[in-house]
Amino acid sequence: FTAVAGRQAGAWLRALRPTQWIKNGVVFAGLVFGGKLLDPPAIAQATLAFIVFCVVSSGFYLINDVVDRRADLRHPQKRLRPVASGEIATRRALTAGIFLVIAALVCSLALGLPFFLAILAYTLLLAGYNPWFKRIVILDVFVIAAGFVIRAAAGALAVEVTISPWLLICTMLLALLIAFGKRRHE
């Protein structure tokens, strides 16, 4: 029983993709650009913002894995993902994904209405990404970059600092560079 539970826990952890959570670290940029890098309450707020972004993104990883299951089965690496391989049932993955997205939206209210609206915008962006945006090459890259800009702006909103134009410009340009590089590599 313990071995089965351990394999299931490992499958769920892989499906949530914690290695991708590092992207959400851009929410901490608001601490730097707002001069609150050493302010414990601001650090706590930024950390909560980071966690909310990790929860919502993991929810969408699960949802997208269910939607992409058939295509993933034909891919040499993606076929090993827990949902595609059958380690996690699609219904459970979909239910957990929806729950995580809703939980993230509810928890985001703890950081105020502006932060909630940023999470809502990010949620809508992710909801449109898999069915539409990722299929149009240039739009795909700009949507990825927009996700980083929303994270950076949300981080500033979470710590209640003015959103610097430089924060937005630097985030957008760096995200575009990374996204175009990734797509070129693929």
C-alpha positions, 0 to 999 in steps of 0.5 A: 500500500505504501509503495502504491501511495508513494507512486501516486504522490510522485505522479501528482507531484510531477503533474503539478510541474514544480520545476516550472514554478521558478517562472513565477519568481518574477512576482518578486521583482516588485520588491526590488523595483518598489524598494521593499526588498528588506520589508518583512510584510512585503516579502510575506505578501510577495511570497503569497503571490508566488504561491497563488501563481504556482497553484493557478499554473499547476491547475492549468497544467493538469487541465491542459494535460487532460485536453492534450492527452491524445496528442501527448501519447504520440510524443516521445517525452510527453507520453510519459506525463502522468495523465497521458500515461494513465498514472492519473485518471483524467477525471481526477486530473481535471477535477483537481485542476479546476479546484486549484484554479478556483482556490487560487482565485479565492486565495488571491482576494487575500492580497486585495482586489487589484491582485485578484484582477491580475490573477483573473486576467492571468487565468483568462490568458491561460484558459485561452492559451491551449485551445487558441493562442498556442496555435498561432506562432507569433501570438503564442510568443506574445501570450507567453510574454504577457503572462510574465508581464502579468506576473510582474505587475501582480507582484507589484500590486501584491506588495502595494508599490507603483508598477514601474514602466521599467518593470513592465518593459524589462519583463516584456523584453526578457520574456520575448527573448526567452520565448522566441529562443525557446520556439526557435529551438523547438 
